[in-house]
Amino acid sequence: MEKGNRALIIGILYAMDGNLHFWHDFNILEEDENKIWEILSKYGTSGMSVSGTKDDVISEINSMYLED
């Protein structure tokens, strides 16, 4: 993804030991951010993503866990 078209990375959401963790308010070097985008661009057509308000995203995450 070209740098001008990138969304701002505001945090990382991950699952561990049955819980969700949101890591934010960290400073990332531009070089490391470029590496993250390089990895993400390889998988741009797989998986799923959610866009919308905070409530939209929370609702979608909740519905994913209700399906389990």
ChimeraX attribute file (.defattr): number of C-alpha atoms within 10 A of each C-alpha:
attribute: neighborCount
match mode: 1-to-1
recipient: residues
	/A:1	14
	/A:2	9
	/A:3	8
	/A:4	6
	/A:5	7
	/A:6	9
	/A:7	9
	/A:8	7
	/A:9	11
	/A:10	12
	/A:11	11
	/A:12	9
	/A:13	10
	/A:14	10
	/A:15	9
	/A:16	7
	/A:17	6
	/A:18	6
	/A:19	7
	/A:20	11
	/A:21	12
	/A:22	10
	/A:23	11
	/A:24	11
	/A:25	7
	/A:26	8
	/A:27	8
	/A:28	10
	/A:29	9
	/A:30	9
	/A:31	8
	/A:32	10
	/A:33	14
	/A:34	15
	/A:35	12
	/A:36	12
	/A:37	16
	/A:38	13
	/A:39	12
	/A:40	12
	/A:41	12
	/A:42	10
	/A:43	9
	/A:44	11
	/A:45	8
	/A:46	7
	/A:47	6
	/A:48	6
	/A:49	8
	/A:50	11
	/A:51	8
	/A:52	8
	/A:53	9
	/A:54	8
	/A:55	9
	/A:56	12
	/A:57	14
	/A:58	13
	/A:59	12
	/A:60	14
	/A:61	13
	/A:62	11
	/A:63	11
	/A:64	10
	/A:65	8
	/A:66	8
	/A:67	6
	/A:68	5
